[in-house]
């Protein structure tokens, strides 16, 4: 089952890359990049540096898996030895009998003999037959690959969410800039009306001064709005890792961008628990920790292996004889200073930690989903109220202008009405931005940001 999970995880990552590249990489080598909110999310998920680091950890986990798998294969080695050695006869441990009347064959105190030359060409093979420890370690390494692959997907979702927030920030900044441009146009129009009334003798210079002050104030706000838009776009480029030379075009706007269709209530919660990639990554790490516990326990069991040593040996390579040795070896761990028990307890503690983390993450997901649903509903009501306020503020300005043109009021009332219109436009932009942010937050809570259109 673990092998299946590993295959599924690797295929999922590959498919994710295939999906991200065609949809988000709408432009290669400098643009233009025409991006929807979903395109920006997918492009960030592909390019984010944290995602790249997570992919590197997958490569490391796969390398460790290959190391653990290697322990299940035969270990082959070959030696080619040519040399000479001298011996101390006293080290033989043998007492050679002495013929009466003859000198001892070797000095009883020992003497050096040799050098004795040798030539050895040898092939060694050790084949593991039953090694439950190696199998357990391989299963643990396989689970680690699954967990690392799941972490890549989780990091992609986080990067996508961050890019979505930056994308909406750009849309909001541009909407504010557009509102200020409309305000400046209205202020200039009121200034022309005030000057016309002054020339007609039905207004005073103070009315013109007030209108000029309004133009100057709105122009200053326009400068700030333009700076905010440029800064927001710079932040988005940073999220997407685009240079200043890359042409960037945002397809969506606050009026039209839709952050995906979302379920309601328990359906949304069930969907979030099933699709959140960070939760699946934690669960994968928990499985890896459980496999590590099993591997530690398998280390207490006997291991069976076969060893073969075969080669040619002699005083020189001109005359060598075939020699060999073979054995079956059963290794039984008896006492290791409680090291294995400590390793089991350590991995069991990690399993418990990951269980607690997963449960806490489930509670966090439930909270995020419910909060996002409430926030979206509240944002919709705020937008309705902002729309009504904007309608009334626009109507008030129009009515005040009619009074000024009729000569029954001065421009001061129009200026004050225009200020309220400025506030109403800003409030509507904020309400609309809050609604779209709540939709994005709900998509993030559901784990579906990379699926946005």
TORZADREN-275890 format. One line per field, with one value per residue (C-alpha): x, y, z; residue in three letters; residue number from 1. Coordinates in steps of 0.5 Angstrom, whole numbers, plus 500, padded with zeros to 3 digits. Example, Ala and Ser with C-alpha at 12.3 -4.5 7.8 and 13.67 -1.06 7.14 Angstrom:
2
px <- [525,527]
py <- [491,498]
pz <- [516,514]
r <- [ala,ser]
k <- [1,2]
END
This chain:
453
px <- [500,506,509,502,502,509,507,501,504,510,505,501,507,508,501,501,507,504,498,501,506,501,496,500,506,502,509,516,522,519,512,507,504,496,494,487,487,488,493,497,496,499,505,507,506,511,516,516,523,519,516,523,526,521,522,529,527,523,530,533,528,528,536,535,530,535,540,535,533,541,541,536,541,547,554,559,566,573,580,587,592,600,605,609,610,614,612,615,615,613,607,604,603,606,611,615,618,626,630,635,642,639,638,631,627,625,628,624,624,622,625,623,622,620,618,613,610,602,598,590,585,578,571,566,558,554,546,541,536,531,533,526,530,532,525,522,527,525,518,520,524,518,513,518,518,510,511,516,511,505,509,511,503,502,507,505,498,501,505,498,494,500,500,492,492,498,493,487,492,493,486,484,490,488,480,482,486,481,476,481,481,474,474,479,475,469,473,475,468,466,472,469,462,465,468,463,458,463,463,456,456,452,458,464,471,471,467,472,478,474,473,481,482,478,482,489,486,484,490,494,490,491,499,498,493,498,504,500,498,505,508,502,504,511,509,506,512,516,511,511,518,517,523,521,522,517,510,504,497,492,485,481,478,475,468,469,474,470,474,471,464,464,460,456,456,458,459,465,468,468,471,476,478,479,483,487,494,498,493,495,502,502,498,504,509,505,505,513,514,509,514,520,517,516,523,526,522,524,531,530,529,534,537,539,544,549,556,561,568,571,578,585,591,598,605,605,600,603,601,595,589,582,580,573,569,561,557,550,550,544,545,541,541,542,543,545,545,537,539,533,528,530,529,523,520,523,519,513,514,514,508,504,507,504,497,497,499,494,488,490,490,483,481,484,481,474,475,478,472,467,470,471,464,462,466,464,457,458,462,456,452,457,458,450,451,456,453,447,451,455,448,446,452,452,445,447,452,448,442,447,450,443,442,448,446,440,443,440,446,453,459,461,455,457,464,462,457,463,467,462,462,470,469,463,467,473,468,465,472,474,467,468,476,474,468,474,479,473,472,480,480,475,478,485,481,478,485,482,486,490,484,481,479]
py <- [500,505,503,505,512,513,512,516,522,522,522,528,532,531,532,539,541,539,543,549,550,551,555,559,560,564,567,564,569,576,576,578,575,575,573,571,570,563,564,568,563,557,561,563,555,553,559,560,559,555,550,549,548,543,539,539,535,530,529,528,523,519,518,516,511,508,508,503,499,498,494,489,487,483,486,484,486,484,484,483,483,482,482,479,478,476,472,471,464,465,468,461,458,451,448,444,438,437,431,429,431,436,444,446,447,454,458,457,465,466,468,472,468,470,474,470,472,472,473,473,474,474,475,476,476,477,476,478,473,475,482,485,491,493,492,496,502,501,502,508,511,510,514,519,520,521,526,530,530,532,538,540,540,544,549,550,552,557,560,560,564,569,571,571,576,580,580,582,588,590,590,594,599,600,601,606,610,609,612,618,620,620,624,629,630,632,636,640,640,643,648,650,651,656,660,661,663,668,671,671,675,669,667,669,668,664,659,658,658,652,648,649,647,640,640,640,635,630,631,629,623,621,621,617,612,612,610,605,601,601,598,593,591,591,586,582,581,579,573,571,572,577,582,589,588,582,585,584,584,583,580,580,586,587,587,581,577,570,566,560,557,555,550,551,549,542,540,546,543,536,538,542,536,532,537,541,539,541,536,530,532,532,525,522,524,521,514,515,516,509,506,508,505,498,498,499,494,489,491,486,480,475,476,471,472,468,469,467,468,465,466,464,464,462,465,468,469,464,459,460,455,456,457,458,459,459,460,462,467,468,474,475,482,480,486,493,497,499,503,500,501,508,509,506,511,517,515,513,520,523,519,522,529,528,526,532,536,533,534,541,542,539,544,550,548,548,554,557,555,557,564,565,563,568,573,572,573,580,582,581,585,591,591,592,598,601,601,604,609,611,611,616,620,621,623,628,631,632,635,640,642,643,648,651,652,655,660,658,655,656,651,650,645,641,641,638,633,631,630,625,622,621,617,613,611,609,605,601,599,597,593,590,588,585,581,578,577,573,569,568,566,561,558,557,554,549,548,550,556,553,551,558,560]
pz <- [500,502,495,492,496,493,486,487,490,485,479,483,483,476,474,478,474,467,469,472,466,461,464,468,464,459,456,456,456,458,457,456,462,461,468,471,479,478,473,478,483,479,477,484,486,480,482,489,492,498,493,490,497,498,491,493,500,495,491,498,500,494,495,502,499,494,500,504,498,497,503,500,494,494,496,491,492,488,491,487,492,491,497,501,509,514,520,528,529,536,534,531,538,536,539,534,537,537,535,540,538,533,533,534,528,530,536,542,543,536,529,523,517,510,507,504,497,496,490,491,486,490,489,495,495,501,500,505,505,511,513,516,519,512,509,515,514,506,508,512,507,502,507,507,500,500,506,502,496,500,503,496,494,501,500,493,496,501,495,491,497,498,490,490,496,492,486,489,493,486,483,490,489,481,483,488,483,478,484,485,478,478,484,480,474,479,483,476,474,480,480,473,475,481,476,472,477,480,473,473,479,483,487,491,491,497,493,487,493,496,489,488,495,493,487,490,495,490,486,492,494,486,487,493,490,484,489,492,485,483,490,490,483,485,491,486,481,487,489,481,481,475,473,471,464,464,461,466,464,470,466,472,476,482,479,475,479,482,487,485,487,494,498,504,511,513,505,505,512,509,502,506,510,504,500,504,502,509,512,508,508,516,515,511,516,521,517,516,523,524,519,523,529,526,523,530,532,526,529,535,530,527,520,515,510,506,504,499,498,492,488,487,491,491,492,485,479,475,480,484,486,487,494,497,503,504,510,512,518,523,527,533,537,544,548,545,551,550,544,540,545,546,538,539,544,540,534,538,541,534,532,538,536,529,531,535,530,525,530,531,524,523,528,525,518,521,524,518,514,518,519,511,510,516,513,506,508,512,506,501,506,507,499,499,504,500,494,497,500,493,490,495,495,487,487,493,488,482,486,489,482,480,486,484,477,479,483,490,493,493,491,499,499,493,495,502,498,493,499,502,495,495,502,499,493,497,502,496,493,501,501,494,496,502,499,494,500,503,497,496,504,503,497,501,507,502,499,492,490,485,482,481,474]
r <- [unk,unk,unk,unk,unk,unk,unk,unk,unk,unk,unk,unk,unk,unk,unk,unk,unk,unk,unk,unk,unk,unk,unk,unk,unk,unk,unk,unk,unk,unk,unk,unk,unk,unk,unk,unk,unk,unk,unk,unk,unk,unk,unk,unk,unk,unk,unk,unk,unk,unk,unk,unk,unk,unk,unk,unk,unk,unk,unk,unk,unk,unk,unk,unk,unk,unk,unk,unk,unk,unk,unk,unk,unk,unk,unk,unk,unk,unk,unk,unk,unk,unk,unk,unk,unk,unk,unk,unk,unk,unk,unk,unk,unk,unk,unk,unk,unk,unk,unk,unk,unk,unk,unk,unk,unk,unk,unk,unk,unk,unk,unk,unk,unk,unk,unk,unk,unk,unk,unk,unk,unk,unk,unk,unk,unk,unk,unk,unk,unk,unk,unk,unk,unk,unk,unk,unk,unk,unk,unk,unk,unk,unk,unk,unk,unk,unk,unk,unk,unk,unk,unk,unk,unk,unk,unk,unk,unk,unk,unk,unk,unk,unk,unk,unk,unk,unk,unk,unk,unk,unk,unk,unk,unk,unk,unk,unk,unk,unk,unk,unk,unk,unk,unk,unk,unk,unk,unk,unk,unk,unk,unk,unk,unk,unk,unk,unk,unk,unk,unk,unk,unk,unk,unk,unk,unk,unk,unk,unk,unk,unk,unk,unk,unk,unk,unk,unk,unk,unk,unk,unk,unk,unk,unk,unk,unk,unk,unk,unk,unk,unk,unk,unk,unk,unk,unk,unk,unk,unk,unk,unk,unk,unk,unk,unk,unk,unk,unk,unk,unk,unk,unk,unk,unk,unk,unk,unk,unk,unk,unk,unk,unk,unk,unk,unk,unk,unk,unk,unk,unk,unk,unk,unk,unk,unk,unk,unk,unk,unk,unk,unk,unk,unk,unk,unk,unk,unk,unk,unk,unk,unk,unk,unk,unk,unk,unk,unk,unk,unk,unk,unk,unk,unk,unk,unk,unk,unk,unk,unk,unk,unk,unk,unk,unk,unk,unk,unk,unk,unk,unk,unk,unk,unk,unk,unk,unk,unk,unk,unk,unk,unk,unk,unk,unk,unk,unk,unk,unk,unk,unk,unk,unk,unk,unk,unk,unk,unk,unk,unk,unk,unk,unk,unk,unk,unk,unk,unk,unk,unk,unk,unk,unk,unk,unk,unk,unk,unk,unk,unk,unk,unk,unk,unk,unk,unk,unk,unk,unk,unk,unk,unk,unk,unk,unk,unk,unk,unk,unk,unk,unk,unk,unk,unk,unk,unk,unk,unk,unk,unk,unk,unk,unk,unk,unk,unk,unk,unk,unk,unk,unk,unk,unk,unk,unk,unk,unk,unk,unk,unk,unk,unk,unk,unk,unk,unk,unk,unk,unk,unk,unk,unk,unk,unk,unk,unk,unk,unk,unk,unk,unk,unk,unk,unk,unk,unk,unk,unk,unk,unk,unk,unk,unk,unk,unk]
k <- [1,2,3,4,5,6,7,8,9,10,11,12,13,14,15,16,17,18,19,20,21,22,23,24,25,26,27,28,29,30,31,32,33,34,35,36,37,38,39,40,41,42,43,44,45,46,47,48,49,50,51,52,53,54,55,56,57,58,59,60,61,62,63,64,65,66,67,68,69,70,71,72,73,74,75,76,77,78,79,80,81,82,83,84,85,86,87,88,89,90,91,92,93,94,95,96,97,98,99,100,101,102,103,104,105,106,107,108,109,110,111,112,113,114,115,116,117,118,119,120,121,122,123,124,125,126,127,128,129,130,131,132,133,134,135,136,137,138,139,140,141,142,143,144,145,146,147,148,149,150,151,152,153,154,155,156,157,158,159,160,161,162,163,164,165,166,167,168,169,170,171,172,173,174,175,176,177,178,179,180,181,182,183,184,185,186,187,188,189,190,191,192,193,194,195,196,197,198,199,200,201,202,203,204,205,206,207,208,209,210,211,212,213,214,215,216,217,218,219,220,221,222,223,224,225,226,227,228,229,230,231,232,233,234,235,236,237,238,239,240,241,242,243,244,245,246,247,248,249,250,251,252,253,254,255,256,257,258,259,260,261,262,263,264,265,266,267,268,269,270,271,272,273,274,275,276,277,278,279,280,281,282,283,284,285,286,287,288,289,290,291,292,293,294,295,296,297,298,299,300,301,302,303,304,305,306,307,308,309,310,311,312,313,314,315,316,317,318,319,320,321,322,323,324,325,326,327,328,329,330,331,332,333,334,335,336,337,338,339,340,341,342,343,344,345,346,347,348,349,350,351,352,353,354,355,356,357,358,359,360,361,362,363,364,365,366,367,368,369,370,371,372,373,374,375,376,377,378,379,380,381,382,383,384,385,386,387,388,389,390,391,392,393,394,395,396,397,398,399,400,401,402,403,404,405,406,407,408,409,410,411,412,413,414,415,416,417,418,419,420,421,422,423,424,425,426,427,428,429,430,431,432,433,434,435,436,437,438,439,440,441,442,443,444,445,446,447,448,449,450,451,452,453]
END
